[in-house]
Each structure stands twice: as C-alpha cells, then as structure tokens.
Amino acid sequence: MYVIGTAGHVDHGKSALVRVLTGIDPDRLREEKERGLTIDLGFAWLTLPSGREVSIVDVPGHERFIKNMLAGAGGVDLALLVVAADEGPMPQTREHLAILDLLDVPAGVVALTKCDLVDEEYAALVEAEVDDVLSGSRLAGAPRVRVSALSGEGLAALLAAIDAALDATPPKRNLGRPRLPIDRAFTAQGFGAVVTGTLIDGGLEVGQEVEFQPGGLRARIRGLQRHRSKVQRLEPGTRAAVNLSGIRAEDLRRGMVLSLPGSLRPVTAVDVLLRAPTMLTHPLAHDSGVTFLSATSESEGKVR
C-alpha cells in the first residue's frame, strides 16, 4: 500500500484536485469549509488505472500550519506537488519542497493546476520556472502534468503519471515492528476510542494488545478500518483507523505512537545528523531552543 501526500502553496488547488480525483472532500473541519482553507490534515483514497489502491494525505499550504504539513508528510511514498499555472512557484512551494527533501520522500509528480486560466505561452513559462525551482531537489526531473479540476483536463494523464512513478518506487521495508504515529484521536459514537494514522512497519491485527508511547498506556484493538472498509489485518504503509477498547480517546493525542507492548521506549535526548536547508534564516548554535518534529509529534528542546 502506497501513500501519496500533497504539497504546495496555499490556494493552489490541492484539496480541489484531491476532491475531483477521488470524489472525497478532504476538508473535514467546518472552519475549513467556511474559509476555503485547509487547516489540518485531510484524507482520501483512490484506485489507480493499474488497479493499485493508494491513500492520499492532503496537507495545508498556509505557512501558519506548517507543523500540520510535517505531521502528514512523514511516511509518504510519493509527493504530489501542486503549482497553480496562474501564479507559478510561491514561498510555500519552495518551503514544502525543502521539507520533502529533508524527509527523503522518494518520488514525486508535479500537477500544474488551473491550466484553464492561462494560455499556452504563459503555461510554458511557469513550467520552466517550476523546473528551475525543482533543480537540485529530489523532485528534479519529476513528470509535470497540466490539469484543471474545473474542466477535467489532464486528470487521466496525472493518474497515469502517478502510477508510473509508483512502479519505480520500492515498497516499504517490513522489519516486523509495527508503529503507527497518531494524527487523530476521537470518540466514535457506539464504538469508543478511535485513532488514525499510517502504519510505518509490521502488521496489526484485531484482538492484539497495543501500547501508546509516551505514557505506556495499553489497550486492545477492537476493530480496524482501511478506506472505510473493515479489515482483520493491516500491512505496512496502510492508512487506517484503529478502534480501541480499554482506553479513552481523551487520554490519546496526536504525536503518540501505537506499537506492541515493550517495543518502544521514550527518551529525553537524541543524537541527530543535521542537514540545513538553504532557506535557513539564522544559524543553529549551542543552547539554541528548537522545535523537534518526528512523525506526528512535536516537542520543544535545546541543542546541546
């Protein structure tokens, strides 16, 4: 199972493109619908022409919600970089591209949206600008497809390009150590606590006992859903909802990791190998305060 993540500047049409490709509205919050602005992660899925089923994580493009974008970009197999043809690459285009590089997202496809709003000459200029921005990044040379969510132009070609890119993307390694970073925790009426996330490794089955770190809380898997269908088992790379017994949703939060009991241990210090993006505006020095983001978690720390 592969996971596709959107990326790109605010108002460049990421959610509209996901909606027209899948028939699913990824904007689930009332404020998102009222403002026409993606604030938190949205989720959808589709079956590609090859028959391959994929999950889609739609991330916010606004700079104020960059931590939500990071929470969704972890574990992505392919980035769908969205650039509006009437504006071209913008600040969050470049910022999201830098994040995709830092996360080592292995593949990507560029969707040039709103192509119905510009003529051929202008679209060609924007494509050249996109190529320049992608130069030196992991998405350099990624296929570009002109699309319109309004007219439907290019949608079939986009799906074919995604299929071809995934053909060349190696499947996730399975080390047999299931970890599911939580991006949502809520109570479903009649079912109880539910968490959602992408299974990074290993498998999960109905009836298994699981543990949440940090905290060490334990629960049992009551049910599993993949793309709103009940399943008995999850494989690596699957976006899923996990229904739990023996625990309250209020005790769970984004950033926790679901795993098998005793397999993970929380720590207060880590050694990291840093790679500074070119857009870094100030040096990172000894004793600097930092925000540490890992999978869906966010922690405050200090450089020692």
Secondary structure, 3 states (H helix, E strand, C coil): CEEEEEEECCCCCHHHHHHHHHCCCCCCCHHHHHHCCCCCCEEEEEECCCCCEEEEEECCCCHHHHHHHHHHHCCCCEEEEEEECCCCCCHHHHHHHHHHHHCCCCEEEEEEECHHHCCHHHHHHHHHHHHHHHCCCCCCCCCEEECCCCCCCCHHHHHHHHHHHHHCCCCCCCCCCCEEEEEEEEEECCCEEEEEEECCECCEECCCEEEEECCCEEEEEEEEEECCEEECEECCCCEEEEEEECCCHHHCCCCCEEECCCCCCCCCCCCCCCCCCCCCCCCCCCCCEEEEEECCEEEEEECC
